[in-house]
Structures are given as structure tokens and as C-alpha cells.
Amino acid sequence: SAPVILDLYRDPFSVAIFLDFDGTADVTVQYTGERIMSLAPTVVPEWFAHADLTAKTADAVGTLIAPVNAVRAVYNSGTGNVVMRVNQAGPD
């Protein structure tokens, strides 16, 4: 999926990630500490797999409490749809 940009300056930093499955997909959520919006188009950011949301095949929830710049969902295999919802806590 396209990266979801997060506000790493929110204090405290707290993000909930929800995966809602409709089908038989295998999905991994990844995060990066790089400021992907300011990278040159030819630079590929380094992504890390979320320990609780790796190779998921059914509805799942995970959290992030250390500041990161973005998250994304990556299809590993399968068919169907997966919706990733990202909620970041903090003042509006």
C-alpha cells in the first residue's frame, strides 16, 4: 500500500494499526524511520517488519509506541482485500 505518514512529534507517540481481511491474503505491516517525503525519488527507504503484524492472514491489531515516520502494508501472497486502518493518538 501507499505509505501512511505519521506525526513523529506527537507526545506521547502512540499508533494503533488494524488489519481487516476479506479473502485469503498474507500481509505484513512495515515501518520506517526515514522521512520518506523528503527523500530524492531515486532513494528507497529502509522498511522494517512489525513484529506483531508479519505474515498475517486474518484480522489483527498492532501498536507502535516508538516514533516512526510512516507505515505501510505489503501483500506477500494470496487474493482478496485487506484494509489497513491507522489511528494515531494525540491532540488535533
C-alpha positions as CSV (number, residue, x, y, z in Angstrom):
1,S,0.0,0.0,0.0
2,A,1.0,3.6,-0.1
3,P,2.8,4.7,3.0
4,V,0.8,6.3,5.8
5,I,2.8,9.3,7.1
6,L,2.7,9.7,10.8
7,D,3.5,12.7,13.1
8,L,6.6,11.6,14.9
9,Y,6.5,14.7,17.1
10,R,3.3,13.8,19.0
11,D,3.9,13.2,22.6
12,P,3.3,10.6,23.7
13,F,3.7,8.8,20.4
14,S,1.0,6.1,20.1
15,V,-0.3,4.4,17.0
16,A,-2.8,1.5,16.6
17,I,-2.8,-0.4,13.3
18,F,-5.8,-2.6,12.3
19,L,-5.9,-5.2,9.5
20,D,-9.3,-6.2,8.3
21,F,-9.2,-9.2,5.9
22,D,-11.7,-10.1,3.2
23,G,-10.2,-13.0,1.4
24,T,-7.1,-15.2,1.7
25,A,-4.2,-12.7,1.6
26,D,-0.9,-12.8,3.5
27,V,0.1,-9.4,4.6
28,T,3.0,-7.8,6.5
29,V,2.9,-4.3,8.0
30,Q,6.2,-2.4,7.8
31,Y,7.5,0.9,9.2
32,T,10.4,3.2,8.5
33,G,12.3,5.9,10.5
34,E,13.2,7.7,7.3
35,R,11.5,10.9,6.2
36,I,10.1,9.5,3.0
37,M,8.5,12.8,1.9
38,S,11.9,14.5,1.8
39,L,13.9,11.7,0.1
40,A,15.0,12.0,-3.5
41,P,12.8,10.0,-5.9
42,T,15.6,7.5,-6.6
43,V,16.2,6.8,-2.9
44,V,14.5,3.7,-1.5
45,P,13.7,4.0,2.3
46,E,14.6,1.1,4.5
47,W,11.5,-0.7,5.8
48,F,11.2,-3.0,8.8
49,A,8.6,-5.6,9.5
50,H,6.3,-5.0,12.5
51,A,6.9,-8.0,14.9
52,D,3.2,-8.4,15.7
53,L,1.9,-7.9,12.1
54,T,4.1,-10.1,10.0
55,A,2.6,-12.7,7.6
56,K,-0.9,-12.1,8.9
57,T,-3.8,-14.0,7.2
58,A,-6.7,-12.9,9.5
59,D,-7.9,-9.7,11.2
60,A,-5.1,-8.4,13.5
61,V,-4.2,-5.4,15.6
62,G,-0.7,-4.0,16.5
63,T,0.7,-0.9,18.1
64,L,3.7,1.4,17.8
65,I,5.0,3.4,20.7
66,A,8.4,4.5,19.5
67,P,8.3,7.3,16.9
68,V,8.4,6.3,13.2
69,N,7.8,8.3,10.1
70,A,5.5,6.0,8.1
71,V,3.8,2.6,7.9
72,R,2.6,0.5,5.0
73,A,1.0,-2.9,4.3
74,V,2.8,-5.3,1.9
75,Y,1.0,-8.2,0.3
76,N,3.1,-11.4,0.5
77,S,0.7,-13.6,-1.4
78,G,-3.0,-14.6,-1.8
79,T,-6.1,-12.9,-3.0
80,G,-8.8,-10.7,-1.6
81,N,-8.8,-7.4,0.1
82,V,-7.1,-6.1,3.2
83,V,-7.9,-2.8,4.7
84,M,-5.3,-1.2,7.0
85,R,-6.6,1.4,9.4
86,V,-4.1,3.6,11.3
87,N,-5.1,5.6,14.3
88,Q,-2.6,8.0,15.9
89,A,-3.4,9.3,19.3
90,G,-2.8,12.9,20.4
91,P,-4.3,16.3,20.2
92,D,-5.8,17.5,16.9
